[in-house]
Structure formats: structure tokens, C-alpha cells
Amino acid sequence: MGEQKQVVKNTGILMAMELGIKIFEVLVSVLVARYLAPQGFGLMAFALSFVSLFSLIPGFGMNVLIVREVAQGQKVDPYLTNGLAVKTFLSLVAIGVILALGGAMKFSAERMQVVFFAALLMILETYVRFTGAFFRAKQQMKTVAW
């Protein structure tokens, strides 16, 4: 019965974290829209849309692989360190591609700056999701098959 309580607790934590993130995203969007006004908000929307085209590069589907491998009882440390190393390399590649395309498209300095910050936000999100995958994998390791 103790394992079931742990599963319920961990599931509740994950749900609360996801809900908190969504509430924070809504609040930030509303505040940014009010602060930037239509023109500035449009620039931010452009930057986020442009950068999202390249989100596959640092993501590369590693989260699903990690959950599967770790949940099968594999060691966590090698996957975490190697995964973070690969993510760092792919993140640098993604930033390079984004900045090169921005330069080729002759983005203004302001637009390039906003795109760069949006790229950093995208990379931070992939790191958070990657480390969150380990939490889910550990959760699945404790789940008892019924």
C-alpha cells in the first residue's frame, strides 16, 4: 500500500507542477501583452514562432527514450550526464542555425535580440523537460503492474 501512496503523491506533484507552469504562462502572456503593446507583442510572437521551428534540434526526442530506458531499470547517471552533454551540443547548434538564418534574412538588431532571447527560453524549456523526464522515469520504476 505504501507504493500506491507514493505513486499518488508523485502524480499529484507532477500535476501541480504542470498546473503551476500553465498558470504562470498565462499570467506572463497577459502582462507581456499589456506591457509591450500590440507592436512589441507582435515582435515577441514572431520570435517565439520563428524559434519554435528549430525546437526539434535540442529536443531530439530524448525525453521519451529516457523514460523508457530508466524505467526498465537502467542506471540513471550515465543517461543524465550523456543526455545533458548531447543537449548542450545540440542547443549550441540550434542557436547557431537560428542566428545564421536571422542574419541571412537581415533581421534588425532589435528583432535579432528578441529572437536570441526566445531561443534561450526554448533551450531552457528543453532542459527542464529533459530533467523532468527522469522524475517520471523514477515514478514508473516504482509503479506496480496490476
N, C-alpha and C positions, 0 to 999 in steps of 0.2 A: 504494500500500500504506500510505502514511503516513496517509491519511484514514481508512482502516479501523481503524488503531490508535487514532486519535483518537476514533472512534465507540465502540470497545470501552472505552476509558478513560473517556469521559464517561458511558457507560451504567453502568459499574461504580461510578462516583462517585454517580450517582443511586440505584442500588440500595443502596449502602452508606448513603447518607443516609436513605432510606426505612426500612431495617432499623434504623438507629440511632434514628430517631424512634419506631418501634414498640416497641423495647426500652425506651426512655425512658418511653413512655406506660404500659407495663405496670408498670415499677418505681414510677412516681409513683402509679398507681392502688393498688398494693399498700400503699405507705407511707401514702398518704392514708387508705385504708380502716382501716388499723391505728391511725393517729393519731386520726382523728375518731370512731371507734367507730360502731356502727350508726346512731345518730340523726344525727350530723353527716354521715356518708357519705350518708345518705338526703337530707339537705338539699342536698348538693353534686350528687347525681344529679338531684334535682328542678331545680336551677338550670341544669345543663347541658342537660337535656331541654327546659326552657322556652325557653332561649336558642336552641337548635338550630332551633326553629320559625321563627326570624327570620333564619337564616343565609343565606337566599336574597337578602335585601336587599343586603348589601355584596358578596356573591359575584357575583350577576347574570350568571353565565356568561361573564365576560370572559376567563378563562384559555384556553378553547378558541379564542376569537376571536383572542387574541394569538398563540397558537402558529401558527395558520393564516396570519395576515397577515404576521407577521415571517418565517416560514419561506418565504413566497413572495417574499422579497427586499425587503420594505418596510423603511423606516427604523425603528430601534428607539426612538430618543429621543422622538419625539412620542407614540408609544404608551405608553411608560413614564411620562412626565410627565402626560399627559392621563389615563391609567388610574389613576394614584395619586391625582390630584385628584378624579376621579369616585368612586373607592373611599372616599376620606376623607369626601366629602359623604354618600354612601350609608351609611357607618358611623355618622355622626352621626344620620342619620335612624333607623337601626336602634336605636341606643341610646335615642333619644327615644321610639320606639314601645314598646320594652321597659320603660322606666321609667314611661311613662304607663299601660301595662297593669298593671304591678306596683302602681302607686298606686291604680288603679281597682279592683283585686282586693284591696286593703287588705293587702298583704304586710307582715309585721313588719319592723322595722328590720334585724334580722339576716338575714332572708331576702332583703330588698332589696339588702343589701350583697353577699351571695353571688351573687345574680343579676347585679349590676353587674359583679363581677369575672369571672363566666363570660362576660358579653357582651364584655368587653375581651379575654379569651382567644380568643373566636370571631373577633373583628376582627383580632387579631394573626395568627391562623391564615390568614385570607383574604389578608392582606398577604404572608405567607410563600409561600403557594401562587401568588399572582399573580407575584411576582418569580421564583419557580421556573419559571413558565411561559416566561419569557424564556430561561432556561437551556436548556429543552427546545427552544424555537424555534431558538436558535442551533445546537443539536445537529442539528436537522433540516435546517438550511441546509447543513450540511457532509455530509449523507448523500447518497451517490451512488446514483441509481436503477439497479437491476440489470436 
